[in-house]
Amino acid sequence: MDNARPPWARRHGGAGEWRASAPAPGGRSGGRLPWRSTLVVAVLVTVGSNAAAHGQHGRLPLDPLGHALLLAGAVLLLLRHRHPRATALGTAACSAAYFAAGYPYGPVFVTLALGAFAAIVAGHRVVAWCAVGGVWLVHLLIAHWLYRWLPPHLGPAPWGQELVVTAWVAAVVAVSELARMRREQLARMRAERAAAERRRADEERLRIARELHDVLAHSISVINVQAGVGLALLDSDPEQARTALTTIKAASKEALGEVRQVLDTLRTPGDAPRAPAPGLDRLPELTEQAGGAGLAVDVTTEGARVALPPGTDLAAFRIVQEALTNIVRHSGSRTARVRLRYAPGALEIRVDDDGPATAGTREPTGGGNGLAGMRERAAALGGTVEAGPRPDGGFRVRACIPLTTAARTAIEEES
């Protein structure tokens, strides 16, 4: 797959062909040429070949042409990062010409190995295999068939020597392939880590957006209703208008506190939140705020109430809060019923109002952010939320949130 390739390689040509693309400035291929390592290789192959020539009496001594072939192969390694295919083919051609001329064996193999290594690591596997295989085939032909016409005109080489050459070729290819696979594995791991970080960031943004929506929608709905009451009664009933303003002040203060709590999560990672997240223990405050907006809320609990995990407790509170907010904003009913049922396997929440709808339409498909947020909260815990009109009128929100093993055990023991 293309995304499994290193970031500096892109697909080109047929199967098995990969081209090194130009990386960003400062990258490996876009930087300076590898002068130091190439100089070391040039010295190694030149000095080593001259030293090896003393023990090979059947080969031709190194002359200017032999030294030129050695240096040409080493100089080509300067381009191994920018042009790995040309480097592999060039070093292979120099090595083949060196063997065909009858010069002594020695470190000339190093330039061929490094050229093939660079091509394989860059993804040009077919080119590297052809280069190394071509040199091996040329050596085989010269050693056993073309020796009559090429210097030093000796007899055929022993077949045992070919086993050594074959093993050396296989080792070069194997090491190069292992290095390529390791690089691709590291690149894939980096890409997966980056994708996981982006996914975590997206999830955190979505969580913060849900929290802000739930906090602001509820509080602003209460403030809006009370502001309308205050304006209507400002002249005729100043005391009632004062009560509405007091409710507005309390709702805005609580909203500011919860917004600060949500924004605290954007601080340095690892910092503890400054205030605990709200849960079902704050339902009395929620019903009191709804009462200030003119909505009477009746809360009933079925089953033995137990301590819920923080995530489940917060999700349950926000679902009830959003359901009551929708009633304040969109329903003509001035009463709402909240039922919490602690079952052995789940927490069931049901919020009903008698309607009718007034401002806008509450669609059961959940086109708004409120219903979508409730569904996302429940789905994150493996639960579900259903919302829609009741057969006898009004609107119903029903949520089912699975409980952890510990919570289930506690409920069963209470039962």
C-alpha positions in Angstrom: 0.0 0.0 0.0 1.2 3.5 -0.8 0.7 4.8 2.7 3.0 2.1 4.0 5.9 3.6 2.2 8.3 6.1 3.7 7.2 9.7 3.5 10.1 10.4 1.1 8.9 7.9 -1.5 6.1 8.0 -4.0 4.7 5.5 -6.4 6.1 5.5 -10.0 6.0 3.1 -12.9 5.1 -0.5 -12.5 4.9 -2.8 -9.6 7.8 -2.7 -7.2 9.0 0.7 -8.5 9.3 3.6 -6.0 10.8 6.9 -6.6 12.4 9.1 -4.0 10.6 12.4 -4.0 12.3 15.6 -3.1 11.7 16.2 0.7 11.4 19.4 2.4 14.4 21.6 2.8 16.7 20.3 5.4 15.7 16.7 4.7 18.1 13.9 4.0 17.8 14.1 0.2 17.6 17.9 0.1 20.7 18.6 2.2 24.4 18.6 1.4 26.1 15.7 -0.5 27.6 13.0 1.7 31.2 14.0 1.1 32.8 12.5 4.2 31.4 9.0 3.9 32.1 9.0 0.1 35.7 10.1 0.7 36.1 7.3 3.3 34.8 4.7 0.8 37.0 6.1 -2.0 40.1 5.7 0.2 39.0 2.3 1.3 38.4 0.8 -2.1 41.6 2.4 -3.6 44.0 1.4 -0.8 42.3 -1.9 -0.1 42.4 -2.9 -3.8 46.1 -2.1 -4.1 46.7 -4.2 -1.0 44.6 -7.1 -2.2 46.4 -7.1 -5.6 49.6 -8.3 -4.0 48.1 -11.7 -3.2 46.4 -12.3 -6.5 49.1 -13.2 -9.0 46.6 -14.4 -11.7 44.9 -11.0 -12.0 46.1 -7.8 -13.8 47.8 -5.2 -11.7 46.0 -1.9 -11.1 46.7 0.7 -13.7 45.3 4.2 -14.3 42.1 2.7 -15.9 41.6 0.4 -12.9 42.0 3.3 -10.4 39.7 5.4 -12.5 37.0 2.7 -12.3 37.4 2.4 -8.6 37.2 6.2 -8.1 34.2 6.5 -10.5 32.2 3.9 -8.5 33.1 5.7 -5.2 32.3 9.2 -6.6 28.9 8.0 -7.8 28.0 7.3 -4.2 27.7 11.1 -3.7 24.4 10.9 -5.5 23.0 7.9 -3.6 20.4 9.9 -1.6 19.3 12.2 -4.5 19.5 9.7 -7.3 19.6 6.2 -5.9 18.6 4.4 -9.1 21.3 6.0 -11.1 23.8 5.4 -8.4 22.9 1.7 -8.2 23.2 1.2 -12.0 26.4 3.3 -12.2 28.2 1.5 -9.5 27.1 -1.8 -11.0 28.5 -0.7 -14.4 31.8 0.3 -12.9 32.1 -3.0 -11.0 31.2 -5.0 -14.1 33.8 -3.2 -16.2 36.4 -3.6 -13.4 35.9 -7.4 -13.4 35.8 -7.6 -17.2 39.2 -5.9 -17.4 40.7 -8.6 -15.2 41.7 -6.4 -12.2 42.1 -8.0 -8.7 39.2 -8.7 -6.4 38.9 -6.5 -3.4 36.8 -3.7 -1.8 35.3 -2.8 -5.1 32.3 -4.8 -3.9 31.7 -2.1 -1.3 30.7 0.5 -3.8 28.3 -1.9 -5.5 26.8 -2.9 -2.1 26.3 0.7 -1.0 24.7 1.7 -4.3 22.3 -1.3 -4.1 21.6 -0.5 -0.5 20.6 3.1 -1.2 18.3 2.1 -4.0 16.5 -0.6 -2.0 16.1 1.6 1.0 14.6 4.3 -1.2 12.1 1.8 -2.6 13.7 1.1 -6.0 13.9 -2.6 -5.3 13.7 -3.9 -8.9 16.5 -1.5 -10.1 18.7 -2.6 -7.2 18.1 -6.3 -7.8 18.8 -5.9 -11.6 22.0 -4.0 -10.8 23.4 -6.6 -8.3 22.1 -9.5 -10.4 23.6 -8.1 -13.5 27.1 -7.8 -11.9 26.8 -11.4 -10.6 25.8 -12.6 -14.1 28.7 -10.7 -15.8 31.1 -12.3 -13.3 29.7 -15.7 -13.9 30.0 -15.3 -17.7 33.5 -14.0 -17.5 34.7 -16.6 -15.0 33.4 -19.6 -17.0 32.9 -18.7 -20.7 34.4 -15.3 -21.7 37.8 -15.8 -20.0 39.3 -17.0 -23.4 38.8 -13.5 -24.9 39.3 -11.3 -21.8 42.4 -10.7 -19.7 44.2 -12.3 -17.9 43.2 -15.2 -20.2 43.3 -17.8 -17.4 41.3 -21.0 -17.2 37.7 -21.2 -15.8 37.3 -20.3 -12.2 36.3 -23.0 -9.6 32.6 -23.3 -9.0 33.2 -23.0 -5.3 34.2 -19.4 -5.8 30.7 -18.8 -7.3 29.1 -20.0 -4.2 31.0 -17.4 -2.2 30.0 -14.6 -4.7 26.3 -15.8 -4.6 26.3 -15.8 -0.8 27.8 -12.3 -0.8 25.1 -11.0 -3.3 22.3 -12.6 -1.2 23.7 -11.0 2.0 23.8 -7.6 0.4 20.2 -7.9 -0.8 19.0 -9.3 2.5 20.5 -6.6 4.6 19.2 -3.9 2.3 15.7 -5.4 2.4 15.7 -5.6 6.2 16.8 -1.9 6.4 14.0 -0.9 4.0 11.4 -2.8 5.9 12.6 -1.3 9.2 12.4 2.2 7.7 8.9 1.6 6.4 7.8 0.2 9.7 9.1 3.3 11.5 7.4 5.5 9.0 4.1 3.6 9.5 4.4 3.9 13.2 5.0 7.6 13.0 2.0 8.0 10.7 -0.2 5.9 13.1 0.9 8.0 16.1 0.2 11.2 14.2 -3.3 9.8 13.2 -4.0 8.8 16.8 -3.0 12.2 18.1 -5.3 13.9 15.5 -8.1 11.6 16.5 -7.6 12.3 20.2 -7.5 16.1 19.5 -10.8 15.8 17.4 -12.5 13.8 20.2 -11.4 16.4 22.8 -12.7 19.3 20.6 -16.0 17.4 20.2 -16.2 16.8 24.0 -15.5 20.5 24.8 -18.1 21.6 22.1 -20.7 19.3 23.7 -20.0 20.6 27.2 -20.1 24.3 26.1 -23.4 23.7 24.2 -25.0 22.0 27.1 -23.9 24.6 29.7 -24.7 27.6 27.5 -27.9 26.4 26.0 -29.5 25.6 29.4 -28.3 28.8 31.2 -29.1 31.1 28.3 -32.6 29.6 27.9 -33.2 30.3 31.6 -31.8 33.8 31.3 -33.9 34.5 28.1 -37.1 33.4 29.8 -36.5 35.4 33.0 -35.4 38.5 31.0 -38.7 38.4 29.2 -40.6 38.0 32.5 -38.6 40.9 34.0 -39.3 43.2 31.1 -43.0 42.4 31.1 -43.4 43.0 34.9 -40.9 45.8 35.4 -43.6 48.4 35.7 -46.6 46.5 37.0 -44.8 44.1 39.5 -41.3 45.3 40.4 -40.8 42.6 43.0 -41.5 39.9 40.6 -39.1 41.6 38.1 -36.5 41.7 40.9 -37.0 37.9 41.4 -36.4 37.4 37.6 -33.2 39.5 37.7 -32.0 37.5 40.7 -32.6 34.2 38.8 -30.7 35.7 35.8 -27.8 36.6 38.0 -27.6 33.1 39.6 -27.9 31.4 36.2 -25.2 33.5 34.6 -22.9 33.0 37.5 -23.3 29.2 37.3 -22.8 29.3 33.6 -19.6 31.2 33.9 -18.4 28.7 36.5 -19.1 25.7 34.3 -17.6 27.4 31.2 -14.4 28.0 33.2 -14.4 24.4 34.3 -14.7 23.3 30.6 -11.9 25.7 29.5 -9.7 24.4 32.3 -9.2 21.2 30.2 -7.3 23.4 27.7 -4.6 24.1 30.3 -1.4 22.1 30.5 -2.0 18.4 30.1 -2.0 16.6 33.4 -3.4 19.4 35.5 -6.3 18.4 37.6 -9.6 20.1 37.0 -10.4 22.9 39.6 -13.9 21.6 40.2 -15.6 18.2 40.0 -17.7 17.5 37.0 -21.5 17.8 37.6 -23.6 14.7 38.2 -27.0 13.5 39.1 -26.4 14.8 42.7 -27.0 18.3 41.2 -30.4 17.5 39.9 -32.1 19.6 42.7 -30.1 22.7 41.4 -31.2 21.9 37.9 -34.8 21.6 38.8 -34.6 24.8 40.8 -33.2 26.6 37.8 -36.0 25.2 35.6 -38.5 26.3 38.2 -37.1 29.8 37.9 -37.8 29.7 34.2 -41.4 28.7 34.9 -41.0 24.9 34.4 -42.1 22.7 37.3 -40.0 19.5 37.3 -41.1 16.3 39.1 -38.2 13.8 39.6 -38.8 10.2 40.5 -36.2 7.5 41.1 -36.8 3.7 40.8 -34.4 1.2 42.1 -31.6 1.6 44.6 -29.4 4.6 43.7 -25.7 3.8 43.6 -22.5 5.7 42.9 -22.0 6.0 39.1 -18.6 6.3 37.3 -17.8 9.9 36.7 -18.3 9.7 32.9 -21.7 8.0 33.3 -22.8 10.5 36.0 -21.8 13.5 33.9 -23.5 12.1 30.7 -26.8 11.4 32.7 -26.8 14.9 34.1 -26.2 16.5 30.7 -28.9 14.4 29.1 -31.5 15.5 31.7 -30.2 19.1 31.4 -30.5 19.2 27.6 -34.0 17.6 27.7 -35.2 20.2 30.2 -33.6 23.0 28.2 -35.5 21.8 25.1 -38.8 21.9 27.0 -38.1 25.5 28.2 -37.3 26.6 24.7 -39.7 24.6 22.5 -42.6 23.4 24.5 -45.7 25.2 25.8 -45.9 22.8 28.7 -45.0 24.2 32.1 -44.5 20.8 33.7 -41.9 18.1 33.1 -41.4 14.6 34.5 -38.0 13.1 35.0 -37.7 9.4 35.8 -34.4 7.7 36.7 -34.5 3.9 36.9 -31.5 2.0 38.2 -31.7 -1.4 36.6 -29.2 -4.2 37.2 -27.7 -3.7 33.7 -28.2 0.0 32.9 -29.4 3.4 34.0 -32.6 4.4 32.2 -33.6 8.0 31.9 -36.9 9.3 30.7 -38.0 13.0 30.4 -41.6 13.8 29.4 -43.5 16.9 28.8 -47.2 17.4 27.7 -46.5 19.9 24.9 -47.5 21.4 22.6 -44.5 22.6 20.7 -44.3 26.4 20.4 -41.0 27.8 19.2 -39.7 25.6 16.3 -40.1 21.9 15.9 -38.3 19.2 17.8 -37.6 16.6 15.2 -37.0 13.1 16.4 -34.3 12.7 13.8 -32.2 15.0 15.9 -31.1 17.7 13.4 -30.1 20.1 16.2 -27.0 20.1 18.3 -28.8 19.2 21.5 -30.3 15.9 20.5 -27.1 15.0 18.6 -25.0 15.8 21.7 -27.2 13.6 23.8 -26.8 10.7 21.4 -23.1 11.2 21.2 -22.7 11.2 25.0 -24.8 8.0 25.3 -23.0 6.3 22.4 -19.6 7.0 23.9 -20.7 4.8 26.9 -22.3 2.2 24.7 -25.8 3.5 25.3 -28.7 4.9 23.2 -31.0 7.9 23.2 -34.4 8.0 21.6 -36.4 11.3 21.3 -39.7 12.0 19.6 -43.4 12.9 20.1 -45.6 10.8 22.4 -48.8 9.2 21.0 -50.9 11.2 23.5 -49.2 14.5 22.8 -46.0 16.1 24.2 -42.5 15.0 23.8 -40.3 12.2 25.3 -36.6 11.7 25.6 -35.5 8.2 26.6 -31.9 7.2 27.3 -30.3 3.9 28.3 -26.7 3.9 29.5 -25.0 0.6 30.4 -23.4 0.4 33.8 -20.0 -0.9 34.7 -19.6 -4.3 36.4 -19.1 -2.6 39.8 -22.2 -0.6 39.5 -24.2 -3.6 38.4 -23.0 -5.6 41.4 -24.0 -2.8 43.8 -27.5 -2.6 42.3 -28.0 -6.3 42.5 -26.8 -6.4 46.1 -29.2 -3.5 47.0 -32.0 -5.4 45.3 
